[in-house]
Amino acid sequence: MSIRSNIMAKLAETVANGGVTSTDYSLERNELPWNASGEPLYVKNMRVVYVGDEEEAKVQLYRTLDQGNVYQTDTTVQAFLTEDAKNINALNPTVIENMLNAKSVINTANGYNVQVAESSYEHEIENDFITYTFEYNFTTI
């Protein structure tokens, strides 16, 4: 299972179990955050979480004595959520916290040798919409 798939599985749990799926929020599992022409779907479909593709970068961490290489993989995944800025849902703080905590699903138990797991978010208000951009960063060896 990919990092993106694991994050989406964690986000799909009910709010009571730490996810974002409820009657007020939903998770789009089949589409990326943008359509073919590059328009953001998360602006059209408010209170729907969209998770983007993984971006990976491999860097040589060090060379072993037998001239082998050990690589570090840095993976970034973004997720997006838009709401009406004048009518923010009461569950919003819980959903934000749960989305940030979704990084915990990427761990050794799931087969990842994770050295660093970080999550953060930014928000931007444009017109009457507030868009949250979540970023998950993982460093694995």
N, C-alpha and C positions, 0 to 999 in steps of 0.2 A: 504494500500500500504506500502511496506517495505521501509526502508531508502535507500537501494540499488536501488529499483525501482524508487523512487523519484529523486535520483541523476542522474540515467540514463535518466529519462524524461527531466530533466533540461539540461543535456549534449546534448540531441538530438535536441534541438532547433537550429535554424539556427545561423550562426556566427553573423549576424546582431542583433539577439535577445539575444546574450550572450551564445550560445551553441558552439558545436564543429562540427556539421554536415555541410559539404560543399562539393564542388567537390574535394577538396584536402585532407580532413580528413573524417573519418567515425567512427561510434560507433557500436561495435558488441553487439547486444542485446541478442543473444541466447546462447552464449558460455561464459564460464569462461576463465580467462587468460591462463590456462594450459590445455593440452590435458590429456587423461587418463594415459599416461606414465609420466606425470609431465613436459613435455617440454613446455616452454613458447610460446604461440601462438603469442604474441605481437612482438616477434623478427622476426618470419616468415612473418607476415603481417604488414608491416610498415605503419605508419599514420592511424592506426586503434586503437581506444581507447577500451580497455578491462577493465571491472569493476569486481572486485572480490566479493566473498561472504562477508556477514556481520560477524564480530566476536563480540560476546556479552559477557560481564561480569557483573554479578549482585552483588552488594555490599550492605549490610545493612547500610543505612545512619543513622538512629536512631530508637529507640523504643519509641512508644507513651505511654502516661500515662495509657491507657487501655491495655497495653502489646501488641499492634499491632506493625507491622514493616513497615517502609518506606524504600524502596529500591531505590538505584541509579543504573541506567544501563549505562554502558560505551560501546559504539558501535564504531567499527573501520571498515572502508571500504577502500580498496585500488583500485587504477586505474592505468593502465599502457599505455604508448605510446612510440613507438620507431620510430626514423627517421634516415635517412642517415646523418651521422655527417658531411660529406663533402658537402651536398646539403640540408641544412635546409630550409624549406618552409618559405616564407615571413610572412605567417599567424601564425607562431609558437608562438611568444610572446602573441598574442591575444588569441590563444587557451589555452596557459598556464594560463593566467589571468582568462579566462572564466572557466576553470576547477577548479581553486582555489575558484572562487566565487560561484560555484555550491552548496557549503555548505549552502547557504542562503535559499535553498528550504526546508530545514528541520527546520520548525518553528511551532509556536503555531497554525497558520492558517491551517496547514496540520495535526493537531491533536497531535503534539509532545510537551511535556512540556520540552523544551530544556533549559538547564542551561548553557551549553558550546557547542559551535560549532566552530571547528578549522579545518583548512586545511593547508597542507604544501606539498612540493615536494622536491625530490632529483633527481639528474641526474647522470648517470654513462656512461662513454664512454668506449666501448670495441670494438676493431677492428675498423670498419668504422661505427658503430652504436652508437647512443646516446639514452639511455632509460630513460624516465622520470617515476618516481614512485610517484604517488600522494597518500596522506593519509588524510582521512577525519575522524575526531574524534568528537563524540557527547556524551554529558552527559545529560541524561534525568532522570526525577523523576516520 
